[in-house]
């Protein structure tokens, strides 16, 4: 699957909808990381709504190569 804005928004909503324990947040982050081949930092940034445009731009650039 391709990482895109819709996917990012779905994951961000997932962590906002429920009160998460640290282990639940980590589990969602690992799922996102593994499913979309992200680094731990990228997954955490996406869930915390940080550097999202930079991450998407990096992914798009990688697809062009």
Number of C-alpha atoms within 10 A of each C-alpha: 7 11 16 14 11 9 14 18 13 12 18 16 12 15 16 12 8 9 10 13 9 8 9 13 16 15 12 19 24 18 15 23 18 13 12 16 16 18 14 14 11 20 26 19 15 21 23 14 13 13 11 18 12 11 18 17 11 11 17 14 10 9 9 6 5
